[in-house]
Amino acid sequence: MEIDVKKIAELAKLSPSPQEAAALEVHFKKMLKYFQKLQELDLSDVEPLTNPHEFALRMRDDEPKSGLDRESVLRNAPDRHENFYRVPSPLKEVRKEK
């Protein structure tokens, strides 16, 4: 199977050097070989397992508690507008990529 390290690095937002890319390819091939071995296992008579523990999680009562007051929280905001945090738009980066 051909492994496109350049494409994988691009998807992961990485910029490996040629030496790092070669090392990544070796690691990816080892992982694929391991996954292929796992696929060869006969698990036809093994029941699916959703939780390795036999006990259920305990739920606690939902009790309201007082939180921080708005002004003390907003006091730490580097930039704010009225009662809101102001943050840079994440969409600007997405638009640049297209």
MOPAC internal coordinates of N, CA, C and O (Angstrom, degrees):
PM7 1SCF
backbone

  N    0.0000 0     0.00 0     0.00 0    0    0    0
  C    1.4488 1     0.00 0     0.00 0    1    0    0
  C    1.5261 1   109.25 1     0.00 0    2    1    0
  O    1.2310 1   120.83 1   -46.42 1    3    2    1
  N    1.3009 1   116.03 1   133.58 1    3    2    1
  C    1.4632 1   122.06 1   179.34 1    5    3    2
  C    1.5287 1   109.47 1   -81.45 1    6    5    3
  O    1.2310 1   120.72 1   -47.23 1    7    6    5
  N    1.3135 1   116.23 1   132.77 1    7    6    5
  C    1.4586 1   121.30 1   179.07 1    9    7    6
  C    1.5210 1   108.09 1  -111.28 1   10    9    7
  O    1.2310 1   120.78 1   -59.11 1   11   10    9
  N    1.3136 1   116.11 1   120.89 1   11   10    9
  C    1.4598 1   121.69 1  -179.99 1   13   11   10
  C    1.5270 1   108.57 1   -94.19 1   14   13   11
  O    1.2310 1   121.02 1   -94.18 1   15   14   13
  N    1.3339 1   115.65 1    85.82 1   15   14   13
  C    1.4606 1   121.45 1  -176.96 1   17   15   14
  C    1.5243 1   110.37 1   -61.56 1   18   17   15
  O    1.2310 1   120.76 1   142.89 1   19   18   17
  N    1.3185 1   116.16 1   -37.11 1   19   18   17
  C    1.4646 1   119.86 1  -179.25 1   21   19   18
  C    1.5304 1   110.38 1   -61.23 1   22   21   19
  O    1.2310 1   120.31 1   136.58 1   23   22   21
  N    1.3317 1   117.01 1   -43.42 1   23   22   21
  C    1.4671 1   121.35 1  -179.96 1   25   23   22
  C    1.5300 1   110.79 1   -67.55 1   26   25   23
  O    1.2310 1   120.26 1   137.47 1   27   26   25
  N    1.3263 1   117.10 1   -42.53 1   27   26   25
  C    1.4651 1   121.06 1   178.82 1   29   27   26
  C    1.5250 1   109.93 1   -62.22 1   30   29   27
  O    1.2310 1   120.51 1   136.21 1   31   30   29
  N    1.3331 1   116.64 1   -43.79 1   31   30   29
  C    1.4630 1   120.82 1   178.93 1   33   31   30
  C    1.5223 1   110.77 1   -62.97 1   34   33   31
  O    1.2310 1   120.82 1   140.01 1   35   34   33
  N    1.3203 1   116.04 1   -39.99 1   35   34   33
  C    1.4716 1   120.29 1   178.72 1   37   35   34
  C    1.5255 1   110.54 1   -62.56 1   38   37   35
  O    1.2310 1   120.28 1   135.25 1   39   38   37
  N    1.3305 1   117.07 1   -44.75 1   39   38   37
  C    1.4601 1   121.08 1   179.27 1   41   39   38
  C    1.5265 1   111.67 1   -64.10 1   42   41   39
  O    1.2310 1   120.62 1   146.61 1   43   42   41
  N    1.3306 1   116.41 1   -33.39 1   43   42   41
  C    1.4649 1   121.38 1  -179.62 1   45   43   42
  C    1.5231 1   111.90 1   -88.19 1   46   45   43
  O    1.2310 1   120.70 1  -176.30 1   47   46   45
  N    1.3365 1   116.27 1     3.70 1   47   46   45
  C    1.4732 1   121.90 1  -179.78 1   49   47   46
  C    1.5267 1   110.82 1    58.77 1   50   49   47
  O    1.2310 1   120.75 1  -137.08 1   51   50   49
  N    1.3444 1   116.17 1    42.92 1   51   50   49
  C    1.4580 1   122.51 1   178.11 1   53   51   50
  C    1.5196 1   109.72 1  -113.57 1   54   53   51
  O    1.2310 1   121.06 1   -24.17 1   55   54   53
  N    1.3180 1   115.58 1   155.83 1   55   54   53
  C    1.4661 1   121.16 1   176.65 1   57   55   54
  C    1.5233 1   108.59 1  -131.32 1   58   57   55
  O    1.2310 1   120.14 1  -105.59 1   59   58   57
  N    1.3353 1   117.33 1    74.41 1   59   58   57
  C    1.4647 1   119.03 1  -177.46 1   61   59   58
  C    1.5257 1   111.55 1   -72.66 1   62   61   59
  O    1.2310 1   121.41 1   -31.22 1   63   62   61
  N    1.3274 1   114.90 1   148.78 1   63   62   61
  C    1.4659 1   120.22 1   173.35 1   65   63   62
  C    1.5256 1   107.53 1   -70.35 1   66   65   63
  O    1.2310 1   119.40 1   -12.77 1   67   66   65
  N    1.3299 1   118.75 1   167.23 1   67   66   65
  C    1.4731 1   119.77 1   178.04 1   69   67   66
  C    1.5369 1   112.71 1   -56.79 1   70   69   67
  O    1.2310 1   120.43 1   142.40 1   71   70   69
  N    1.3310 1   116.78 1   -37.60 1   71   70   69
  C    1.4681 1   119.96 1   179.01 1   73   71   70
  C    1.5309 1   110.28 1   -67.63 1   74   73   71
  O    1.2310 1   120.57 1   137.70 1   75   74   73
  N    1.3316 1   116.52 1   -42.30 1   75   74   73
  C    1.4636 1   120.05 1   178.74 1   77   75   74
  C    1.5255 1   110.92 1   -65.79 1   78   77   75
  O    1.2310 1   120.44 1   141.86 1   79   78   77
  N    1.3357 1   116.77 1   -38.14 1   79   78   77
  C    1.4646 1   120.65 1   178.82 1   81   79   78
  C    1.5243 1   110.41 1   -63.35 1   82   81   79
  O    1.2310 1   120.54 1   139.89 1   83   82   81
  N    1.3280 1   116.56 1   -40.11 1   83   82   81
  C    1.4664 1   120.26 1   178.47 1   85   83   82
  C    1.5289 1   110.26 1   -64.53 1   86   85   83
  O    1.2310 1   120.54 1   138.22 1   87   86   85
  N    1.3311 1   116.58 1   -41.78 1   87   86   85
  C    1.4679 1   120.20 1   178.51 1   89   87   86
  C    1.5292 1   110.59 1   -65.67 1   90   89   87
  O    1.2310 1   120.40 1   140.16 1   91   90   89
  N    1.3301 1   116.85 1   -39.84 1   91   90   89
  C    1.4634 1   120.40 1   177.79 1   93   91   90
  C    1.5208 1   111.12 1   -62.01 1   94   93   91
  O    1.2310 1   120.53 1   139.17 1   95   94   93
  N    1.3171 1   116.59 1   -40.83 1   95   94   93
  C    1.4638 1   120.01 1   179.88 1   97   95   94
  C    1.5245 1   110.73 1   -61.13 1   98   97   95
  O    1.2310 1   120.56 1   138.75 1   99   98   97
  N    1.3274 1   116.53 1   -41.25 1   99   98   97
  C    1.4673 1   120.62 1   177.75 1  101   99   98
  C    1.5297 1   109.92 1   -61.56 1  102  101   99
  O    1.2310 1   120.30 1   134.13 1  103  102  101
  N    1.3328 1   117.03 1   -45.87 1  103  102  101
  C    1.4694 1   120.77 1   179.71 1  105  103  102
  C    1.5268 1   111.33 1   -63.84 1  106  105  103
  O    1.2310 1   120.16 1   138.02 1  107  106  105
  N    1.3359 1   117.29 1   -41.98 1  107  106  105
  C    1.4653 1   120.34 1   179.51 1  109  107  106
  C    1.5247 1   110.92 1   -62.81 1  110  109  107
  O    1.2310 1   120.32 1   139.67 1  111  110  109
  N    1.3260 1   116.99 1   -40.33 1  111  110  109
  C    1.4676 1   120.31 1   179.50 1  113  111  110
  C    1.5256 1   110.69 1   -64.57 1  114  113  111
  O    1.2310 1   120.36 1   140.50 1  115  114  113
  N    1.3387 1   116.93 1   -39.50 1  115  114  113
  C    1.4657 1   120.23 1   177.31 1  117  115  114
  C    1.5275 1   110.84 1   -63.53 1  118  117  115
  O    1.2310 1   120.86 1   137.91 1  119  118  117
  N    1.3273 1   115.96 1   -42.09 1  119  118  117
  C    1.4696 1   119.32 1   179.47 1  121  119  118
  C    1.5233 1   110.69 1   -64.24 1  122  121  119
  O    1.2310 1   120.05 1   136.25 1  123  122  121
  N    1.3274 1   117.51 1   -43.75 1  123  122  121
  C    1.4650 1   120.21 1   179.43 1  125  123  122
  C    1.5195 1   111.51 1   -62.26 1  126  125  123
  O    1.2310 1   120.63 1   140.42 1  127  126  125
  N    1.3261 1   116.41 1   -39.58 1  127  126  125
  C    1.4616 1   120.38 1   178.51 1  129  127  126
  C    1.5332 1   109.90 1   -62.64 1  130  129  127
  O    1.2310 1   120.75 1   139.25 1  131  130  129
  N    1.3238 1   116.16 1   -40.75 1  131  130  129
  C    1.4638 1   120.60 1   178.43 1  133  131  130
  C    1.5276 1   110.55 1   -64.58 1  134  133  131
  O    1.2310 1   120.16 1   135.59 1  135  134  133
  N    1.3315 1   117.30 1   -44.41 1  135  134  133
  C    1.4677 1   120.54 1   178.99 1  137  135  134
  C    1.5248 1   111.15 1   -63.16 1  138  137  135
  O    1.2310 1   120.14 1   143.74 1  139  138  137
  N    1.3186 1   117.34 1   -36.26 1  139  138  137
  C    1.4629 1   120.52 1   177.86 1  141  139  138
  C    1.5214 1   110.35 1   -64.74 1  142  141  139
  O    1.2310 1   120.23 1   141.24 1  143  142  141
  N    1.3315 1   117.16 1   -38.76 1  143  142  141
  C    1.4660 1   120.32 1   176.73 1  145  143  142
  C    1.5332 1   110.49 1   -63.49 1  146  145  143
  O    1.2310 1   120.67 1   139.52 1  147  146  145
  N    1.3221 1   116.33 1   -40.48 1  147  146  145
  C    1.4636 1   119.66 1   178.53 1  149  147  146
  C    1.5241 1   111.20 1   -62.68 1  150  149  147
  O    1.2310 1   120.31 1   142.63 1  151  150  149
  N    1.3255 1   117.02 1   -37.37 1  151  150  149
  C    1.4587 1   120.53 1  -179.74 1  153  151  150
  C    1.5252 1   112.03 1   -67.83 1  154  153  151
  O    1.2310 1   119.95 1   158.31 1  155  154  153
  N    1.3170 1   117.70 1   -21.69 1  155  154  153
  C    1.4594 1   121.41 1  -179.49 1  157  155  154
  C    1.5329 1   112.17 1   -78.10 1  158  157  155
  O    1.2310 1   119.95 1   165.46 1  159  158  157
  N    1.3253 1   117.70 1   -14.54 1  159  158  157
  C    1.4610 1   120.83 1  -178.02 1  161  159  158
  C    1.5220 1   111.00 1   -67.65 1  162  161  159
  O    1.2310 1   121.18 1   -39.73 1  163  162  161
  N    1.3379 1   115.35 1   140.27 1  163  162  161
  C    1.4616 1   120.64 1   176.35 1  165  163  162
  C    1.5289 1   108.29 1   -89.96 1  166  165  163
  O    1.2310 1   120.88 1   -74.56 1  167  166  165
  N    1.3051 1   115.92 1   105.44 1  167  166  165
  C    1.4618 1   121.25 1  -179.01 1  169  167  166
  C    1.5195 1   111.71 1  -113.33 1  170  169  167
  O    1.2310 1   120.54 1  -157.58 1  171  170  169
  N    1.3259 1   116.57 1    22.42 1  171  170  169
  C    1.4646 1   120.60 1  -175.02 1  173  171  170
  C    1.5330 1   113.02 1   -63.45 1  174  173  171
  O    1.2310 1   119.82 1   149.22 1  175  174  173
  N    1.3383 1   117.96 1   -30.78 1  175  174  173
  C    1.4626 1   118.96 1  -179.37 1  177  175  174
  C    1.5351 1   112.40 1  -104.75 1  178  177  175
  O    1.2310 1   120.19 1  -159.35 1  179  178  177
  N    1.3242 1   117.25 1    20.65 1  179  178  177
  C    1.4604 1   121.95 1   177.37 1  181  179  178
  C    1.5233 1   108.36 1  -104.79 1  182  181  179
  O    1.2310 1   121.23 1   -54.27 1  183  182  181
  N    1.3330 1   115.24 1   125.73 1  183  182  181
  C    1.4660 1   118.91 1   179.81 1  185  183  182
  C    1.5252 1   109.90 1   -74.23 1  186  185  183
  O    1.2310 1   120.53 1   -37.96 1  187  186  185
  N    1.3281 1   116.59 1   142.04 1  187  186  185
  C    1.4699 1   119.40 1   177.15 1  189  187  186
  C    1.5241 1   110.62 1   -61.66 1  190  189  187
  O    1.2310 1   120.72 1   -36.77 1  191  190  189
  N    1.3056 1   116.24 1   143.23 1  191  190  189
  C    1.4561 1   122.10 1  -178.31 1  193  191  190
  C    1.5220 1   108.68 1  -115.65 1  194  193  191
  O    1.2310 1   120.72 1   -58.38 1  195  194  193
  N    1.3111 1   116.22 1   121.62 1  195  194  193
  C    1.4599 1   119.28 1   178.69 1  197  195  194
  C    1.5154 1   112.20 1  -100.10 1  198  197  195
  O    1.2310 1   120.36 1   156.84 1  199  198  197
  N    1.3297 1   116.91 1   -23.16 1  199  198  197
  C    1.4522 1   120.95 1  -179.48 1  201  199  198
  C    1.5250 1   108.09 1  -150.53 1  202  201  199
  O    1.2310 1   119.57 1   -57.38 1  203  202  201
  N    1.3228 1   118.42 1   122.62 1  203  202  201
  C    1.4639 1   119.85 1  -178.26 1  205  203  202
  C    1.5273 1   113.37 1   -72.31 1  206  205  203
  O    1.2310 1   119.94 1   167.64 1  207  206  205
  N    1.3115 1   117.72 1   -12.36 1  207  206  205
  C    1.4629 1   121.46 1  -179.39 1  209  207  206
  C    1.5264 1   109.67 1  -101.46 1  210  209  207
  O    1.2310 1   121.20 1   -35.98 1  211  210  209
  N    1.3083 1   115.30 1   144.02 1  211  210  209
  C    1.4581 1   119.55 1  -177.17 1  213  211  210
  C    1.5251 1   113.18 1   -87.60 1  214  213  211
  O    1.2310 1   119.93 1   173.91 1  215  214  213
  N    1.3084 1   117.74 1    -6.09 1  215  214  213
  C    1.4578 1   119.15 1  -178.54 1  217  215  214
  C    1.5313 1   109.94 1  -101.20 1  218  217  215
  O    1.2310 1   121.63 1   -26.84 1  219  218  217
  N    1.3063 1   114.48 1   153.16 1  219  218  217
  C    1.4667 1   120.00 1   178.28 1  221  219  218
  C    1.5260 1   109.30 1   -88.15 1  222  221  219
  O    1.2310 1   120.93 1   -25.02 1  223  222  221
  N    1.2895 1   115.83 1   154.98 1  223  222  221
  C    1.4579 1   119.51 1   177.43 1  225  223  222
  C    1.5203 1   109.90 1   -71.37 1  226  225  223
  O    1.2310 1   121.47 1   -41.82 1  227  226  225
  N    1.3017 1   114.79 1   138.18 1  227  226  225
  C    1.4565 1   119.46 1   178.21 1  229  227  226
  C    1.5226 1   109.18 1   -82.07 1  230  229  227
  O    1.2310 1   121.21 1   -40.43 1  231  230  229
  N    1.2984 1   115.29 1   139.57 1  231  230  229
  C    1.4597 1   120.52 1   177.52 1  233  231  230
  C    1.5206 1   108.24 1  -100.52 1  234  233  231
  O    1.2310 1   120.90 1   -39.42 1  235  234  233
  N    1.3042 1   115.89 1   140.58 1  235  234  233
  C    1.4600 1   119.34 1   176.03 1  237  235  234
  C    1.5227 1   108.83 1   -98.88 1  238  237  235
  O    1.2310 1   121.04 1   -22.45 1  239  238  237
  N    1.3078 1   115.61 1   157.55 1  239  238  237
  C    1.4601 1   119.91 1   176.97 1  241  239  238
  C    1.5220 1   109.46 1   -66.30 1  242  241  239
  O    1.2310 1   121.05 1   -38.11 1  243  242  241
  N    1.3016 1   115.61 1   141.89 1  243  242  241
  C    1.4533 1   121.48 1   178.61 1  245  243  242
  C    1.5200 1   108.14 1   -86.25 1  246  245  243
  O    1.2310 1   121.23 1   -79.21 1  247  246  245
  N    1.3194 1   115.25 1   100.79 1  247  246  245
  C    1.4563 1   120.34 1  -177.87 1  249  247  246
  C    1.5198 1   109.06 1  -111.59 1  250  249  247
  O    1.2310 1   120.16 1   -56.14 1  251  250  249
  N    1.3196 1   117.31 1   123.86 1  251  250  249
  C    1.4690 1   119.05 1   179.77 1  253  251  250
  C    1.5235 1   111.05 1   -67.28 1  254  253  251
  O    1.2310 1   121.27 1   -38.92 1  255  254  253
  N    1.3242 1   115.18 1   141.08 1  255  254  253
  C    1.4638 1   121.29 1   177.67 1  257  255  254
  C    1.5195 1   107.55 1  -129.93 1  258  257  255
  O    1.2310 1   121.33 1   -27.27 1  259  258  257
  N    1.2942 1   115.07 1   152.73 1  259  258  257
  C    1.4623 1   117.62 1   178.59 1  261  259  258
  C    1.5280 1   108.59 1   -74.09 1  262  261  259
  O    1.2310 1   121.15 1   -42.16 1  263  262  261
  N    1.3163 1   115.41 1   137.84 1  263  262  261
  C    1.4564 1   120.97 1   179.74 1  265  263  262
  C    1.5133 1   110.49 1  -100.85 1  266  265  263
  O    1.2310 1   121.11 1    15.99 1  267  266  265
  N    1.3019 1   115.48 1  -164.01 1  267  266  265
  C    1.4550 1   120.70 1   177.67 1  269  267  266
  C    1.5204 1   109.27 1   -76.74 1  270  269  267
  O    1.2310 1   121.18 1   -30.39 1  271  270  269
  N    1.3184 1   115.36 1   149.61 1  271  270  269
  C    1.4583 1   116.56 1   177.12 1  273  271  270
  C    1.5327 1   108.62 1   -78.30 1  274  273  271
  O    1.2310 1   121.14 1   -29.92 1  275  274  273
  N    1.3027 1   115.42 1   150.08 1  275  274  273
  C    1.4618 1   123.68 1  -173.15 1  277  275  274
  C    1.5297 1   112.05 1   -55.17 1  278  277  275
  O    1.2310 1   120.04 1   135.33 1  279  278  277
  N    1.3105 1   117.52 1   -44.67 1  279  278  277
  C    1.4645 1   120.10 1  -174.40 1  281  279  278
  C    1.5238 1   111.81 1   -66.31 1  282  281  279
  O    1.2310 1   119.83 1   140.91 1  283  282  281
  N    1.3291 1   117.94 1   -39.09 1  283  282  281
  C    1.4685 1   119.09 1   179.51 1  285  283  282
  C    1.5246 1   111.13 1   -67.92 1  286  285  283
  O    1.2310 1   119.85 1   147.69 1  287  286  285
  N    1.3238 1   117.90 1   -32.31 1  287  286  285
  C    1.4653 1   121.00 1   177.25 1  289  287  286
  C    1.5261 1   109.85 1   -71.15 1  290  289  287
  O    1.2310 1   120.53 1   132.63 1  291  290  289
  N    1.3204 1   116.58 1   -47.37 1  291  290  289
  C    1.4644 1   120.33 1  -177.85 1  293  291  290
  C    1.5263 1   112.48 1   -69.69 1  294  293  291
  O    1.2310 1   119.86 1   157.70 1  295  294  293
  N    1.3087 1   117.87 1   -22.30 1  295  294  293
  C    1.4615 1   121.41 1   178.67 1  297  295  294
  C    1.5321 1   110.63 1   -61.06 1  298  297  295
  O    1.2310 1   120.13 1   150.13 1  299  298  297
  N    1.3274 1   117.35 1   -29.87 1  299  298  297
  C    1.4651 1   121.71 1  -179.03 1  301  299  298
  C    1.5207 1   113.38 1   -88.31 1  302  301  299
  O    1.2310 1   119.88 1   178.27 1  303  302  301
  N    1.3130 1   117.84 1    -1.73 1  303  302  301
  C    1.4676 1   120.97 1  -178.58 1  305  303  302
  C    1.5248 1   109.64 1   -73.81 1  306  305  303
  O    1.2310 1   120.08 1   -49.73 1  307  306  305
  N    1.3412 1   117.45 1   130.27 1  307  306  305
  C    1.4642 1   119.09 1   177.90 1  309  307  306
  C    1.5297 1   111.85 1   -67.49 1  310  309  307
  O    1.2310 1   120.23 1   150.84 1  311  310  309
  N    1.3256 1   117.16 1   -29.16 1  311  310  309
  C    1.4605 1   121.41 1   178.66 1  313  311  310
  C    1.5218 1   107.32 1  -148.33 1  314  313  311
  O    1.2310 1   120.77 1   -46.41 1  315  314  313
  N    1.3194 1   116.13 1   133.59 1  315  314  313
  C    1.4562 1   118.94 1  -178.75 1  317  315  314
  C    1.5184 1   110.34 1  -146.05 1  318  317  315
  O    1.2310 1   121.67 1   -21.16 1  319  318  317
  N    1.3185 1   114.40 1   158.84 1  319  318  317
  C    1.4620 1   122.34 1   174.97 1  321  319  318
  C    1.5170 1   106.55 1  -133.17 1  322  321  319
  O    1.2310 1   120.63 1   -65.33 1  323  322  321
  N    1.3145 1   116.40 1   114.67 1  323  322  321
  C    1.4574 1   122.85 1  -175.29 1  325  323  322
  C    1.5311 1   109.46 1    53.07 1  326  325  323
  O    1.2310 1   119.36 1    64.05 1  327  326  325
  N    1.3333 1   118.83 1  -115.95 1  327  326  325
  C    1.4672 1   120.89 1  -177.61 1  329  327  326
  C    1.5226 1   112.95 1  -104.15 1  330  329  327
  O    1.2310 1   120.02 1  -150.91 1  331  330  329
  N    1.3218 1   117.57 1    29.09 1  331  330  329
  C    1.4604 1   121.27 1  -176.11 1  333  331  330
  C    1.5250 1   110.89 1  -129.81 1  334  333  331
  O    1.2310 1   121.21 1   -31.97 1  335  334  333
  N    1.3296 1   115.30 1   148.03 1  335  334  333
  C    1.4559 1   120.70 1   169.21 1  337  335  334
  C    1.5207 1   107.61 1   -73.13 1  338  337  335
  O    1.2310 1   119.82 1   -39.10 1  339  338  337
  N    1.3080 1   117.95 1   140.90 1  339  338  337
  C    1.4578 1   121.30 1   174.50 1  341  339  338
  C    1.5335 1   106.16 1  -108.93 1  342  341  339
  O    1.2310 1   121.01 1   -55.42 1  343  342  341
  N    1.3357 1   115.67 1   124.58 1  343  342  341
  C    1.4667 1   121.48 1  -178.62 1  345  343  342
  C    1.5249 1   109.36 1  -126.13 1  346  345  343
  O    1.2310 1   120.22 1   -22.34 1  347  346  345
  N    1.3405 1   117.19 1   157.66 1  347  346  345
  C    1.4662 1   119.61 1   176.77 1  349  347  346
  C    1.5276 1   110.27 1   -64.03 1  350  349  347
  O    1.2310 1   120.79 1   -32.55 1  351  350  349
  N    1.3056 1   116.10 1   147.45 1  351  350  349
  C    1.4634 1   120.69 1  -179.93 1  353  351  350
  C    1.5235 1   110.29 1   -71.63 1  354  353  351
  O    1.2310 1   119.72 1   -54.03 1  355  354  353
  N    1.3307 1   118.14 1   125.97 1  355  354  353
  C    1.4637 1   119.79 1   176.54 1  357  355  354
  C    1.5247 1   111.72 1   -74.06 1  358  357  355
  O    1.2310 1   119.96 1   164.37 1  359  358  357
  N    1.3171 1   117.69 1   -15.63 1  359  358  357
  C    1.4604 1   120.85 1  -177.33 1  361  359  358
  C    1.5183 1   112.58 1   -75.40 1  362  361  359
  O    1.2310 1   119.62 1   158.74 1  363  362  361
  N    1.3263 1   118.34 1   -21.26 1  363  362  361
  C    1.4634 1   120.21 1   179.08 1  365  363  362
  C    1.5231 1   110.54 1   -60.63 1  366  365  363
  O    1.2310 1   120.29 1   137.83 1  367  366  365
  N    1.3268 1   117.05 1   -42.17 1  367  366  365
  C    1.4657 1   120.92 1   179.82 1  369  367  366
  C    1.5160 1   110.91 1   -66.28 1  370  369  367
  O    1.2310 1   119.75 1   140.61 1  371  370  369
  N    1.3110 1   118.09 1   -39.39 1  371  370  369
  C    1.4646 1   121.78 1  -179.75 1  373  371  370
  C    1.5165 1   109.80 1   -64.73 1  374  373  371
  O    1.2310 1   120.28 1   138.57 1  375  374  373
  N    1.3135 1   117.07 1   -41.43 1  375  374  373
  C    1.4626 1   120.73 1  -179.71 1  377  375  374
  C    1.5233 1   111.18 1   -65.50 1  378  377  375
  O    1.2310 1   119.78 1   144.28 1  379  378  377
  N    1.3392 1   118.03 1   -35.72 1  379  378  377
  C    1.4646 1   121.49 1   179.06 1  381  379  378
  C    1.5235 1   111.57 1   -64.41 1  382  381  379
  O    1.2310 1   120.52 1   144.35 1  383  382  381
  N    1.3386 1   116.61 1   -35.65 1  383  382  381
  C    1.4651 1   121.16 1  -177.03 1  385  383  382
  C    1.5147 1   112.17 1   -70.48 1  386  385  383
  O    1.2310 1   119.55 1   153.17 1  387  386  385
  N    1.3187 1   118.46 1   -26.83 1  387  386  385
  C    1.4628 1   120.96 1  -175.59 1  389  387  386
  C    1.4715 1   112.23 1   -80.07 1  390  389  387
  O    1.2310 1   120.10 1   180.00 1  391  390  389

